[in-house]
Amino acid sequence: MITLTRLRFLRSASFLALAGAGLCAGVVHAQETDVEQVVVTAAFDTGAGLATKLPLKLSETPQTITIIDRTRLDEQNLVTLDDVMVNAPGVTVQPGTRLRTAYYARGFVIDTLNFDGIPTSGWNEAVNTEDMAIYQSVELLRGASGLLQGAGSPSGTINLVRKRPSRMLEGQMLVSGGSWANFRAEGDVSAPLTASGDLRARLVSVAEDRDYFYDGGHRRKYLAYGTVEWNLAPRTVIAATLKWQDVDDDATSMGAPRYSDGGALAIPRSRYLGAPWSLRDWRNTQAFVELKHQFGQDWEFKAAVSHIDGDSQLKYASAFGAVNRATGKGPILYGGAYDFDNKETDLDAYLAGGFDLLGRRHQILIGANYWDGRTDQTSYSLPGLGQAVDVFARIPVISAEPATMNYAGDQNTHTRQYGGYGVLRLKLTDRLTAIGGARVSWWETTTERRAIVGGPLTPTGNYRVKGEVTPYGGLVWRAGGPFSLYASYASIFTPQSNLTFEGKVIDPMIGGNLEGGVKGEWFGGRLNASLAAFRIRQSNRAQLDPDHPCVTGATCAYIASGKVESKGFDAQIDGRLTADWTLQAGYTFVDTQYLRDRVASGAASANEGQPFSTFTPRHMVKVWSHYRPPILAGRLGVGGGVNWQSSFYALQGAIRMTQTSYAVANMRVDYALTPRIDLGVNVNNLTGKRYFASIGGTSWNNWYGEPRSVVASLRARF
């Protein structure tokens, strides 16, 4: 039912989106003018540069890369980064991890995020998941990426490629509505600000108002994005971008508990087990400035700076505790509140170009980057909680919102990283290319805590990594026809805070990714395929020092000796089979294992030889295809796909909680009412499959996947 409030929202949302279009359109010169062709027209690059920053094709890059372009985003109605990662090959999505959603690849968490190639820390509690309205594509590299990133996990890197202005007036308006009162409006316009087009701008705006499949959940989102590019000279362009986002979530969920024996509760997926006054609000801005200059035959210099400023408030109360299967009792109302404030500044600059040696053209790149992040967290306890919750009642929680919050402490964390990197690509023969590189990194984090209001900030940790070297190397051999064979080694390091017996910080974990495979390229790069075998070993994991047993009241001593392994296969195909038929499909096999894991005595633990990432399914298949049959003048489009994965499980002591294998089918039908107006309908989870997207334990944090949903959208272009 569309209430008066929703009607007012739709009116406001449409006005916001259309106002963005009119703002840029109004400054365009009415006359048409012949413009001089320029060499540099954008500060933003896409493609396989995610691995080395060199302008290489996917077939020339010795790592696995997936690109989900704007066409795919629109076809599947992927409006958030969570939506994209659910459908990205080889990625496991875990809701409710670290107070937000976490993504995993090859068994490890993805903890690095790039914006147009600018490395950032990426994930913090004050920044909500990215909205796809402002991005042209999403690039995903799987495996270690320490060459350009420095510190991080050996899982991979996500790069978000922002929309940029064009030299012509163009734009679009999108309105959509669907299940759970999901209403959304987008406006997107690009326009030249001068007759020559050397100065141009783009503005994107979003307004969203929606409920969730569980009772009481509601979200309101507003987003504005503006970017300006200016050709200072034919070979020089500067770009400035500003993004603002405001998101309010009411009745935010903390997942569901389970029976004490590990079984799933027999309750509807729509049952909300939290307090109706629970909330999660985000407000953040991101600003970017980039300068790019081309000179010589194929040389370029690029420098970029990014600043992220966000704050978030979380107040929650939810059912916590395992349910006794016989009595139906056990959970109590548990909660708290937090204020988060995050600020981060990132800089990246590089110089790249080609040179001739021994009759062949080679490439070299030298660069450096820096990021500085500060997170402030204030914690509160909520009085009046602890009462029993009947999870089988239609409204389990009826407790009033506490009138006060009790201060529970502050924690401030400041992290800096800087380093330099270099890459050399040598054309050894007409068919054989070698790529080598390395990075040297410096990393430091300090943490302070305050226990009482107005009390002193007490240092609780200062951890450093100095001059850490992360090497990179690869070979690519053009085997003939469309095929290339490749092999590579990529590394990354992860700082640790544990101390040795002497009081020194133990060495960082080292993640090394060995990969080899074959790639194919057809139709001038419009269709790409790859098959890769990989093995990741992460060593130096913290273990208790058996030579210095823990003493009550003292700090335990650690050594860096643990080791885990992830190995498997990645296969994917992506692109256009014909002008009217697109396909993106991926299969991933992953096997994870503790190679060395010891107890305090130094003996092998029960983990040794067992999987270390039990929530990572061994098999994943993700397929999406869209086709325009030769009927109705090509106006009709049909799309379909399936995400299938084998079983996964979580352990809590001797209790094993398993989600069996499942498949989620999605489909789309669209029709071009006119050459510029499209109507589309998307249906997700077509069969209404009931499954858990993640399993957190018997007490709470078990998250259902979304049931069947339908969204209809109308898109008008000009």
N, C-alpha and C positions, 0 to 999 in steps of 0.2 A: 504494500500500500504506500503510495507516495503522499507524504504528509505535507502540510503547508511549509514546514521548515525545509523539507527537501526541495520543494518547488522554488523557494527563495534561494536555496543553494545553487540549483541549476541556473537560475537567472543570473546570480552573481558570478558563477563559474564561467558561463558563456560570455558575460561582459568582460571578465578578466582576460580570457583568452583572445577575444576579438580586439580588446583595447591594445594588447601587445602587438597584434597585426597592424592595427591602424597607426600606432606610434611610429613604426619604422616606415610604413608605406607613405606617410604624410611628408617625409623629408626627401623623397625621391624626386629628382628632376623629371619633369614631364617630357622633355625632348629626348630624342635618341641621338647619340653622338658616336661617331667612330672612335674607338679607343685603340691606343698603341698596345701591341702584344707585349706582355712582360714575362720575364723568366720565372720569378717567384710570385705565386698568387696565394700562398697559404703558409702559416706557421705550423700547421699540424700535419703529421705524417701517420700513415697506417701501414700495416703489413707485418712482415716477419722481423722487422727491426726490434721487436720485443726481446729477442734473444741476444743480439749483439749491437744494436743501433745501426748496423750497416744496412744500406738499402738493398736487401736481398729478397728473392722470391721464396715462397714456402719450400719449393723443391731444392733450394740452395742452402737451407738452414738445417743443421744436423740435430734438431730437436723437434718434439711433437708440439705443434701449434694448431689451435682451432680458432677460427674467426666467425663470430655470429654477427651478421651484417644487419643493416637497417631493414632490409626486406624481411628477413626472418623474424626480427623483433616485432614488426607490424603484423605479419601473418599469424603468429602465435599469440599476439596480444601480450607480449612479455613487457610488463610495465615497471618491474623492479629488478634489481640485480639478483634477488632471491629467485625470481621467476626464471631468469637466464641460467643461473647455476643449476637449478633443478633439471633443466633440459640440456646442459652442456655435457659432452661426452667425458666419461671418466671422473666426474665430480660427485661426491656424496655431500648432501646438505643436511646439517644437523640443527634444527630449531632449538632455541632455549639454551644454547651454549654460551657461557660467559655473558649472560643477560642479553644476548642477541643471537643471530643466526651465524653459524660457522660453516665454512666450506672446506672439504678435504679432497685431496687428489693423491693417488698412490699411497694412501694410508696416513698421510701427514696433513696437518692443517695448513691452509693457504693463508699466510699472514703478511703478504706483501701486495700492495695495490698501487697501480700507476695511473696517472691522469696524463694522457698524451705523452707517455714515456717518462714522466717525472716520478721517480720513486717516492713513495710516502710510507709511513708506518701503517696507514690504511685503516686499521680497525681500532675504534675506541668506543666507549659507552656513550659518548655525547654526539655521535653521528649516526643517523638512521641509514638504513640501506638505500643505495643510490636509485634514483628514479631515471628510467631509460629515455624519457622524453628529450633529454638534452644531449644524448649520445648518438653518434653515427654507427658505431659498432663496438663490440666487446671482443677482446683478444685474450686468449688463454694459452699460456705456456705451461706444459707439465714437466716436472723435474726441477732440479736445482737451478737457481738463477742468481747466484752470488756475484757473478762478474759485474753486473750493473746494480744489484740491490745491496750488496754487503751482507748484513745479518738477516737471518730468516730461516724458514723451514725448507727442506728439500722437496717440497710438494709442487710448487709452481708459482706463477705470477699472473694476476689479472690486470689488463690494461684497458682503460676506458677511453675511447676516442671521441672527443667532443664534436658536436656539430659546429661548423664554421660558416661564415658568411659567403655568399656568392656575389658575382658582379651583376646579376640580374635580379629584378624584383620577382620573388616567388614565395609562396607560403601555403599553409594548410590549416584547417580547423578540424578538430576531431571531438565528437561527443559520443559517450558510450554509457550503457546502463546494463545491469545484469543482476544475477543472484545476490541475495542478502543486501538488497538496496544499494548496489555498487554503482555509483554515478561518478563520472569523470569527464573533464573537458580539458583539451589542450589547444593552445594556439602557437603557431610557429611561422615566423616571417623573416625573410632575408632580403636586404635591399642595399643598393649602392647609395652612399651619402654624397657622392660627387658624380658629375657627368662621366668622368673617366672610369669610375669604379675603383680607383686606387684606394679610396676610403669606403668601407662597407661595414654593415652591421647585421646582426641577427639577434632576435629576441624570441625566447620560448617561455611560455607560462602554462602552469598546470593548477587546476583546482579539482580536488577529489573529496568525496564524502561517501563512506561505505560502512557497512556492518560486516561481521564475520560469521562463519558457520556456527559458532558457539554463541549461546544466549548472552546478550548484553554487550558484546564486543562492538566497538565503533571507532572509526578513524576519520580524522579531518586533516587534509594536507593542502598546503599552498606552496607553490614553487615558482620562482622567477629566475631566468637566466638570460644574461646579455653578453654579447661578445662583439668586439670591434677589431677590424684589421686595417692596417694602413701600410701601403707600399711607399716607404720613404724614398725608394729608388727602385728601378726595374729589378734589381737583384736583392733587395732588402725589404723585409716585412716585419712589422711589429704587431703584436696582438695583445689585447687585454680582455679579460673575462671576469665576470662576477656572477656568483650563484647564491641565492638565498632560499632557504627551505624552512618551513614551519610545519611540524607534524604533531598532532595530539591523538593519543590512543586512550580510549576509555575502556574500563573493565579489561585491562591487559591480562593475559593468561600466563600462568606458570606451569601449564601442563597438568597431567592427572597422576594420582598415585596408582598403585597396583595392589593386588592381594599379597599378603605376606609370603605366600608360596611362590610369588612371581607371576601368577596369572593375570591376564588383563581383566579389568572391571567390566561387568555386564551393564553398562550405562550407555545412553545415546551419545554420539559424538558431539551433539549440540549442548550437552550438559556443561554449564560453566561452574567451576568449583572454586571461584574466587569471590572476593567482595566486589559489589558493583561500583564502589568508589575507588577501586584500584585504577592507577593511571600511569602512563609513560609518555612524556612530552619531550620533543627534540626541537631545537632551534639552532641552525648553523649557517655560516656563510663560508664561501670559498672564493678566493681571488687569485688570479693567475696573470702573469705578464711574461711574454715570450718574444725573443728577438731571433730572427734567422737571416743569415746572409750567405749568398752563393757567390763564389768567385773562382776564377780559373776554369779548367775544363769540367771538373766534377767535384770540386771542393766546396764544403759548406761549414759554417759555424753556427751553432745554436746555443742559446742560453735561456733558461727559464727559471722563474721563481714562483712559488705557490705558498699561500697562507690559508690555513683552515682554522676557524674559530667556532666552537660549538659548545652548547650547554644542554644538559638533559636532567629531567627530574623523574624519579621513579618512586611510586608509593604502591605497595602491594600487600595483600593478605590473601592467602589461598590455603586449600586443604593440604596438609602435610602429614605424612605417616602412612604406613602400610595398613591395609584393610584386613581384618580377621575374616576369613571366608565363612566361618560359622556364625559369628555375631553381627557382621557388617559394620563393626565399629573399629576405631583405631585412629583415624586422622583427626588432627586438631587444626585450629586456625592459626597460621604462622605467617609472619610478615615483617616488613621493615620499610625503610625509605632511604633514598640516596639523592644527593645532588652531585652532578658531574660537570666539570668545566675543563675543556680540552683546547689547547692552542698548539699549532704546529706550523713550522716554516720549513720549506723544502727548496733547495737550489740544485740545478743540474746544468752543466755546460760541457760541450764537446766540440772538437774539430775533427773533421773526417774528409778524406779525399783519396784520389788514386795516384799511382806513380808507375812509371815504366822501369822494368828491370829484366834484362836478358830476353828482350823481345816480347814481353808479356805485360799486361796491365794488372796491377795489384791494388789492394786497398788497405788503408790504415786509419785508425780512429784512436784519439786520445781524449779522455774526459775526466771529470771529477764531479762529485755531488756531496750534498750536505743536508742533513735534516735534524731539526731541533724540536722536540715535542715535550709538552708539559701537561700532566693530568692531575687535577685536584679533585678529590673525592671526599664528601662529607656524609657520614652515616648517621642514621637515626633509628631508634627503636620505637615501636608503637605500643602504647599501654592498652590494656583491656583485651588482649588477644589470648589465645590458649584454650578457648572453649572447643568442645567436640563439634565435628562437622559430619553430618549425615550425607554422604556422597550419593545416596540413592534417592534423596528428596528432590523434588522438582526445582526448588530454590535452596541449594545447600547452605548458603551463607546469607544471613539476614542481619548480621551485626552492624551497628551504626559506625560511621567513620570516627576514629578517635579525634577529640578536639585538640589534642596537643601531640607533639613529637618530642621525644627525649634525645638530646644530643648524645652520640655514641663515639665520636672521634673523627679526626681528619687524617687523610693520607695524601701527600704530594709526591709525585714522581716526575723526575726530569731526566730525559734521555737525549743524548746527542750521538750522531754518527757522521763521520766524514771519511772520504777516501778518494783515491784516484784509480782509473782503470785504463787499459789499453787493449786494442784488438788489431791483429794483423791477419789479412786474408791474402794468401799467396796462390797464384794460378800456376801450379807446378807443371801441368800439361794441358792440352786442350780439354781433357776430360776430368782431370784430377785437381781438386782444390783443397787446400789446407787452411784451417782457421785456428789461430792460437791467441790466447789473451790471458790477462791476470788482473787482479785487483788487490790493492792494499787498503785495509780499513782500520779505523780507530773508532771505538765505541765506548760510551760511558753512561751509566745510569746511577742516579742518587735518589734515595727515598727518605722522606721524613714523616713522622707521625705526631699527632697531638691527641691527648687522651681526654682533656677537660677543656671546657669553653674558656678561651683566653689564655690557656696554658702554653708552655713552650713547645716548639717543634723540635722533636728529638730525632737526630739522624739514626736510621736503622739499616742503612746499606749504602755502599759506594763501590760499584763493580765496574771494572774496566777491561777492555781488550785492546791491546796495542799492536799495531802493525800486522794484523792478521792477513795472510795471503790466500786468495781463492783463485786457483788456476782454472783455465777453460781450454779445451782443445777439441778439434773435430776434423774429419775428412769427408769429402763429398766426391763421389765418382759418378759421372754421367755414363750409365751403362749402355745407352743406346735407345733410340726411340724416345718415348716419354718418361723413361725410368731413370732414377738416380739411387745409388746405394750410399749409405752414410754410417758413420760411427762417431760417437762423441763422449767426452767426459766433462761434466760440469759439477761445480762444488759450491757450498755455502756453509756458513758457520752460524751457530746459535749460542749466544752468551748464556752462562749459568751463574747463579748467585751463591751456590754452595761453597763452603770454605774447606780447605785442607786442614790437617792437624796443626800446621804451622801458621794458620790464619790467613792464607792466601786464597784468592778466588781460583777455583779449579778451571782448567782449560775449557774453552767452548766446545760444544758438540760440533762435529764435522760431518756434513752430509755430502756424500759423493754419488753422482748419478751417472752410471754407465748406460749407454743407449746405442742401439744399432738397428738399422732397418732399411726399408725401401720406400721411395716416394715416386708418385706418378703425376704428370701434369698434361692436361689435354685442352684443346680449344683455346690456346693462347692464355692458359692459366685460369679459365673460367670454371674448370673442373679439376680438383686436386684429390689425391688419395694417398694414404700412408699406412704402413704396417711397421710397428716398432716393438722390439724386445728391450726391456729395461731392468736394471737392478740398482736399487738405492741402498746404501749402507750408511747408517748414522752411528758414529762411534763417539767415545768420550762421554757417554751418558753418566750422570752422577750416580755413584754407588757408595754405601757406607764403607768406611775404611776398616777392614777386619783387623788391622794392626793396632788400631786405637778405638776400642769399643766405646759406645756412648755411655756417658755418666749422667745420672739424674741431676738436673739443674745446670748442666754445662751444654755448650753447643756441640753437636755431633760433628765428627770429621768425615770428609768425603774424599773419594778418589774418582778420577774420570776414566772408567774402564768398561761401562756397559755398552752394548752394541745391539742394534736392531737392523732388520733387513726387510725391504719390500721389493718384490720382483713380479714381473708379469708381462703382458702384451697390451698394446694399444693399436687398434685398427680404426680407420675413419675414411669416409669419402664425403666430399663437400663441394657443391657447386651446381652448375646447370647441365643437365643431360641434354636438353634442347632449349630453345628460346622460351618455351612455355612450361618447362618442367624442371623444378629444383629439388635437390636431395641433399640432406645432411644426416649421416648415419655413423654411429660409433659403437665399437665393442671394446670392452676393457676387462682384462683378467688381472686380478691383484692377489698376491699371497704375501702376508706379512708374518714376521716371526721374531721373537726374542732370540738373538744368537748368544748373548751373554747377559745374564741378569743374576746378581748374587745377593744373598742375605747378609746380615751383619757379620756372620762368622766367616764369610768368604765362600761358603758352599753355594752350589747352584740353587736358585729359587724355583718355586713351582712354575713360574712364568717361563723359564728357559725352555726353548723349543716350542712354545705356544704362540698363537697369534697375538700381536701387540695392538692391533687396530681391529677389534672384533666387530665394530659397527660398520666396517668397510666390507661390502659384499664382494665375494670372489669374482662374480660375473655381473657385468652391467651392459645393457643394450639400450641405446637411445637413438630413435629414428624420427625424422620429420621430413615430409615431402609435400609439395604443392604443385598442382597441375591445372592448366587451362586447356580443356578439350576444344577441339576445332568445331564447336557448335555455338549458336547464339552470338556469332561474330566475335568470339573470344572474350565475351563479357563475363562468363561464368568461371569461377575458380573453386577448386575443391582441394582441401588439404587434410592430412591425417598423419598421426604418429603414435608411437608407443614408447614408454619408458619402462623397461623390465629390469629387475635385479634379483639375484639369488638371495638367500636368507642371510640375516645378520643377527648378532646377539650381544647381550651385555651381561656381565657377571657381577654379582654382589655376594661376596663370600662363596658359599656353596650353591647359591641360587643362580640358575641360568635362565634368562628371559630372552625369548627368541621371536623375531618377526620372520615368518616364512616368506618364501619368494612371492613376488607379486608383480603385476603389470598394470600400468595406468595408461589408458588410451585417450587420445585427444583428437579433435577434428575441427575443421573450419569450412564454411561455405561463404563465398563472397560473390558479389555481382556489381558490375559497373553500370550504375544507372545512367551516367553520361561519361564522356571521356575524363571528367574531372571529379566526379562524385561516385564514391564506392560505399556499398553497404556490406557489412560482414557480420557473421555470427560464429562465435567460438564456443565449443563445448569441451570442458576439461573433465577428466575422470569420467569418461562416457558411461562406464558400467557402474559407477558409484562404489568402486572398490573401497572396502574398509581396511585400513592398515596403519601402522605406526611409522611415521617418518623418522622418529628417534626414540630411543629407550634410555631413560635416565636412572632408573632404580625403582625400588618398591615404594619409596616415600612420595615422590612427585617427579615432575620434569619428563613425563612421557607424553609425546606430542602426536596426535592423529594427523594424518595427511588430509588435505581438503577433500570433502565429498564432491559429487557432481556439481558443476556450476556452468552457467550460461551467460555470455556477454554479447550484446549486440552493439555494433559501432557504426557510425556514419562519418566518413572522411570526405572533406571537400578541399580541393586544391585550386590554387590560382597562380 
